[in-house]
Amino acid sequence: MNVNPTVEEIKEMIFRLPLQEVVVLIQDIEERLETLDIMQLAETGFKEWNDTEEDIYSSYQY
């Protein structure tokens, strides 16, 4: 098996799977995509944390 399969090779492998395994694969892919979407949305809420002017802890002496 190729280490970096093409999309066509992946499709061929998927189409050889039993239907139930395809269903599970689709569910796993959907979950992964939802997680990525949520993570991207969350990033926008934390952009101010990267603002050096707002970094109240940078001058704090431990």
N, C-alpha and C positions, 0 to 999 in steps of 0.2 A: 504494500500500500504506500502511496505517495505521502510524504511528510506534509506537503502543502497541496492538498487536493484542490482541483478547480471546482467551481460551482456545479458544473455538469457532472463531475465525478461524485460529488456529494449527493446530488439529485438521484443519480443511479443507485447509490447505496441506500438511500432512503426508500426509494420505490421497491427495493428488494425486501424491506422489512415487513413483518406481519402488521396488519392494520392496527392492532392494539398498541404495538410499539411506536407506530407513527403518531397515534393519538397522544401517547405519553410524551413523545419528543416535542410535539406541537405545544403541549401544555408547559413543558419546561422552557421552551423558547419564549412563549408568551410571558411567563413569570420573569424570566431574565430581562426582557424588554421593558416590562412594567417597573422593575427595580431600577434599571438604567434611567428611565423617564423620571422616576421619583428622585433619584440622586441628582440629576441635572436640574430639576426644579429646586431642590434643597440648596444647591450651590448658589443660586441667586440670592437666597436669604442670608448667606454668610459672607457676601462680598465685602461688607463694611469691616469685617474682622481683618481684612488684608490692608486696611487703611492705616498707614503709619501714624497719622495725626490722631487717630482714635486709639492707639496702642497705649493704654494707661499703665501697662505693666512693664514697658521697656525701660523705664527709669527707676523701677522699684528695686530697692536693695534687699537682697536675701540674707 
